[in-house]
Amino acid sequence: MARHDLALQHDRRYRFQADHAQQVLETLSWLYDAFPADHPFAEHRLSDTVSEIPRTWLLGSSPNGSDLAAGLGIGYTFTGFIDAAVAPGV
């Protein structure tokens, strides 16, 4: 497991499971106030002071990220600095 994945993991007591897609979906639901009524975050608005939601982009370094962004209809930006070994081939 990469150290940055461990650092960002919600609960480190359990074996790591990649849930990037779920995290992106939760972020989008929060931005667009689109949680189902029974979701634990449904009653917690992100911010009442933001008058307009900015265009959403996903920053990533793999085909998985670009596939996720394409499937969700959001922008994608490739990050060559995360995995420099991959960057020259892209």
Summary of the structure (lengths in Angstrom):
residues: 90
radius of gyration: 15.5
end to end distance: 24.1
largest distance: 45.4
contacts: 163
relative contact order: 0.12
helix: 34%
strand: 9%
